[in-house]
Amino acid sequence: MLEMLMNPKKAERKPIEMLFIGLLYSSLSVLLVKMVFGKDPVLSQYSGIFMITFCVIFSIPFMYYMIKLEEQRDLQEDETPFRLLKEHSRAIMALLWLFVGFIIAFSFWYIVLPDGEINFKAQIETFCHINHPSDFETCVSQYLNPQINSNSVTGAVASTDRVIAIFANNSYVLMFTLFFSLIFGAGAIFILAWNASVIAAAIGIFAKSQISNIPLGVMRYMIHGLPEIAAYFIAALAGGILSVAIIRRKSAGDRFWSVVQDSLNMIVVAIVILLLAALIEVFITPIIF
């Protein structure tokens, strides 16, 4: 029933409506996990994973039909590859609004729920692994405590080494996203929903330490987070289109290689965006915040 709320063609015409779909899917996921697993002493420790699982289940039908629609556009339209990249931008915008909906809802529930830290334990551990790898245990225990110090969340270090480290980590995620979308089609939504929940946990950590600066907390992570996620969506779309084209290679005919070229162009664009996002995170975000 939920998959009937929005179809890909309508989403491309009015992509901002995907924001509300993202809010609905992620909120339902959190509430379902609370209801089903909240009282279980063992399974409740894995709430962060279950939330993403439900969110993915809700989102896969839309992702599947979106990828099919974009692949059909590649096969039917006799355009240059970069013209086709422009055509795909409407689908990317729809997916970005879906992702923003995920972030807003996950952040809201992290802040509002009395045991929000426990529900997002896996996300907090990922956040600490990325930002405080040398002091991982202290970071986790500190952020799992609601009474955190506002100075605990620090900006990125402005250095070339930091840019390389961030770009390498994000490139790994991008390659993983591409692999998932190529092998499983719409399965890349798992990687993307997971990243949304990690960003939401980071926003929640900042907001709980400075409750009057919630908008500042959102901007702090979104200013470089949105370009990163846009790159992941581009890679997911490229892999999904390529996987469908491979399956339908015989019916695609000569257009198959145009689809391959278009997908490769999208991957190159995604890598460039990731590099720009790393530069923003290291050199711009610390100056603003």
BELUR-V339029 format. One record per residue. N is the residue number from 0. RES is the residue in one letter. SS is DSSP state (@ for helix, = for strand, . for the rest). OMEGA is omega in whole degrees, 0 to 359 (* if undefined). Layout:
BEGIN
<<N;RES;SS;OMEGA> <N;RES;SS;OMEGA>>
END
This chain:
BEGIN
<<0;M;.;184> <1;L;@;182> <2;E;@;180> <3;M;@;181> <4;L;@;184> <5;M;.;174> <6;N;.;186> <7;P;@;181> <8;K;@;178> <9;K;@;180> <10;A;@;179> <11;E;@;179> <12;R;@;181> <13;K;.;186> <14;P;.;182> <15;I;.;177> <16;E;@;177> <17;M;@;175> <18;L;@;182> <19;F;@;175> <20;I;@;177> <21;G;@;177> <22;L;@;182> <23;L;@;184> <24;Y;@;183> <25;S;@;178> <26;S;@;176> <27;L;@;180> <28;S;@;180> <29;V;@;183> <30;L;@;178> <31;L;@;179> <32;V;@;178> <33;K;@;183> <34;M;@;187> <35;V;@;188> <36;F;@;187> <37;G;.;183> <38;K;.;182> <39;D;.;184> <40;P;.;181> <41;V;.;185> <42;L;@;179> <43;S;@;178> <44;Q;@;181> <45;Y;@;182> <46;S;@;181> <47;G;@;179> <48;I;@;180> <49;F;@;179> <50;M;@;180> <51;I;@;180> <52;T;@;178> <53;F;@;180> <54;C;@;178> <55;V;@;180> <56;I;@;178> <57;F;@;190> <58;S;@;187> <59;I;@;179> <60;P;@;179> <61;F;@;180> <62;M;@;182> <63;Y;@;182> <64;Y;@;175> <65;M;@;180> <66;I;@;178> <67;K;@;180> <68;L;@;181> <69;E;@;178> <70;E;@;177> <71;Q;@;177> <72;R;@;178> <73;D;@;184> <74;L;@;188> <75;Q;@;186> <76;E;.;178> <77;D;.;184> <78;E;.;173> <79;T;.;182> <80;P;@;183> <81;F;@;172> <82;R;@;179> <83;L;@;175> <84;L;@;178> <85;K;@;178> <86;E;@;180> <87;H;@;184> <88;S;@;179> <89;R;@;177> <90;A;@;180> <91;I;@;178> <92;M;@;178> <93;A;@;180> <94;L;@;177> <95;L;@;178> <96;W;@;175> <97;L;@;181> <98;F;@;178> <99;V;@;176> <100;G;@;176> <101;F;@;184> <102;I;@;182> <103;I;@;183> <104;A;@;179> <105;F;@;178> <106;S;@;180> <107;F;@;182> <108;W;@;175> <109;Y;@;183> <110;I;@;188> <111;V;@;183> <112;L;.;181> <113;P;.;179> <114;D;.;184> <115;G;@;181> <116;E;@;180> <117;I;@;180> <118;N;@;181> <119;F;.;184> <120;K;@;181> <121;A;@;180> <122;Q;@;178> <123;I;@;179> <124;E;@;177> <125;T;@;178> <126;F;@;180> <127;C;@;179> <128;H;@;181> <129;I;@;189> <130;N;@;181> <131;H;.;184> <132;P;@;182> <133;S;@;181> <134;D;@;190> <135;F;@;185> <136;E;@;179> <137;T;@;180> <138;C;@;181> <139;V;@;182> <140;S;@;180> <141;Q;@;184> <142;Y;@;173> <143;L;.;175> <144;N;.;182> <145;P;.;181> <146;Q;.;182> <147;I;.;178> <148;N;.;183> <149;S;@;180> <150;N;@;184> <151;S;@;182> <152;V;.;185> <153;T;.;178> <154;G;.;180> <155;A;.;179> <156;V;.;183> <157;A;.;180> <158;S;.;178> <159;T;@;179> <160;D;@;180> <161;R;@;177> <162;V;@;181> <163;I;@;181> <164;A;@;180> <165;I;@;181> <166;F;@;179> <167;A;@;180> <168;N;@;180> <169;N;@;177> <170;S;@;177> <171;Y;@;178> <172;V;@;180> <173;L;@;179> <174;M;@;177> <175;F;@;177> <176;T;@;179> <177;L;@;180> <178;F;@;180> <179;F;@;182> <180;S;@;180> <181;L;@;183> <182;I;@;186> <183;F;@;180> <184;G;@;183> <185;A;@;183> <186;G;@;180> <187;A;@;179> <188;I;@;178> <189;F;@;180> <190;I;@;184> <191;L;@;177> <192;A;@;178> <193;W;@;179> <194;N;@;176> <195;A;@;181> <196;S;@;178> <197;V;@;176> <198;I;@;179> <199;A;@;178> <200;A;@;178> <201;A;@;177> <202;I;@;179> <203;G;@;178> <204;I;@;180> <205;F;@;183> <206;A;@;180> <207;K;@;177> <208;S;@;178> <209;Q;.;191> <210;I;@;180> <211;S;@;185> <212;N;@;180> <213;I;@;177> <214;P;@;178> <215;L;@;178> <216;G;@;178> <217;V;@;182> <218;M;@;182> <219;R;@;184> <220;Y;@;182> <221;M;@;185> <222;I;@;174> <223;H;@;181> <224;G;@;181> <225;L;@;176> <226;P;@;178> <227;E;@;183> <228;I;@;175> <229;A;@;178> <230;A;@;179> <231;Y;@;179> <232;F;@;178> <233;I;@;179> <234;A;@;179> <235;A;@;179> <236;L;@;180> <237;A;@;179> <238;G;@;179> <239;G;@;178> <240;I;@;181> <241;L;@;181> <242;S;@;178> <243;V;@;180> <244;A;@;179> <245;I;@;180> <246;I;@;184> <247;R;.;187> <248;R;@;183> <249;K;@;181> <250;S;@;181> <251;A;@;179> <252;G;.;182> <253;D;.;182> <254;R;@;182> <255;F;@;183> <256;W;@;173> <257;S;@;177> <258;V;@;178> <259;V;@;180> <260;Q;@;179> <261;D;@;180> <262;S;@;179> <263;L;@;177> <264;N;@;179> <265;M;@;179> <266;I;@;178> <267;V;@;178> <268;V;@;180> <269;A;@;180> <270;I;@;178> <271;V;@;179> <272;I;@;178> <273;L;@;179> <274;L;@;178> <275;L;@;179> <276;A;@;178> <277;A;@;178> <278;L;@;178> <279;I;@;182> <280;E;@;184> <281;V;@;190> <282;F;@;185> <283;I;@;183> <284;T;@;179> <285;P;@;180> <286;I;@;182> <287;I;@;186> <288;F;.;*>>
END
